[in-house]
Amino acid sequence: MPGKIKQLIDTIITDRANGNKLVIHLTRAKLMLKGIDPDIYSETSEDYPNVIRQLKSLAQEIGVTLKSD
């Protein structure tokens, strides 16, 4: 299912930030520090299992609950 990474990134950012622009920027920076550039993934991007694992781990680390597929 292409776009899974983009969906996870968007969920992590929106759930963590809750509309706060500063937290949006901080969360995007945290993703970049973990080696995940949110700008390079789109709805048509290939889903890489290692990136999905990293995102799920990060979500757990920062307290964001992701839906199970």
Contacts in CASP RR format, 6 or more apart in sequence:
PFRMAT RR
TARGET T0000
AUTHOR 0000-0000-0000
METHOD contacts of the structure
MODEL  1
MPGKIKQLIDTIITDRANGNKLVIHLTRAKLMLKGIDPDIYSETSEDYPN
VIRQLKSLAQEIGVTLKSD
1 47 0 8 1.000
2 43 0 8 1.000
2 44 0 8 1.000
2 45 0 8 1.000
2 46 0 8 1.000
2 47 0 8 1.000
3 41 0 8 1.000
3 42 0 8 1.000
3 43 0 8 1.000
3 44 0 8 1.000
3 45 0 8 1.000
3 47 0 8 1.000
4 47 0 8 1.000
4 52 0 8 1.000
4 69 0 8 1.000
5 41 0 8 1.000
5 45 0 8 1.000
5 47 0 8 1.000
5 48 0 8 1.000
5 51 0 8 1.000
5 52 0 8 1.000
5 55 0 8 1.000
6 41 0 8 1.000
6 42 0 8 1.000
6 43 0 8 1.000
6 45 0 8 1.000
8 52 0 8 1.000
8 55 0 8 1.000
8 56 0 8 1.000
8 59 0 8 1.000
8 66 0 8 1.000
9 31 0 8 1.000
9 36 0 8 1.000
9 38 0 8 1.000
9 41 0 8 1.000
9 55 0 8 1.000
11 59 0 8 1.000
11 64 0 8 1.000
11 66 0 8 1.000
11 67 0 8 1.000
12 27 0 8 1.000
12 31 0 8 1.000
12 55 0 8 1.000
12 58 0 8 1.000
12 59 0 8 1.000
12 62 0 8 1.000
12 64 0 8 1.000
12 66 0 8 1.000
13 24 0 8 1.000
13 27 0 8 1.000
13 28 0 8 1.000
13 31 0 8 1.000
13 38 0 8 1.000
15 64 0 8 1.000
15 65 0 8 1.000
16 23 0 8 1.000
16 27 0 8 1.000
16 62 0 8 1.000
16 63 0 8 1.000
16 64 0 8 1.000
17 23 0 8 1.000
17 24 0 8 1.000
17 27 0 8 1.000
27 62 0 8 1.000
28 38 0 8 1.000
30 58 0 8 1.000
30 62 0 8 1.000
31 37 0 8 1.000
31 38 0 8 1.000
31 58 0 8 1.000
32 38 0 8 1.000
34 54 0 8 1.000
34 58 0 8 1.000
35 54 0 8 1.000
36 51 0 8 1.000
36 54 0 8 1.000
36 55 0 8 1.000
36 58 0 8 1.000
56 66 0 8 1.000
59 65 0 8 1.000
59 66 0 8 1.000
END
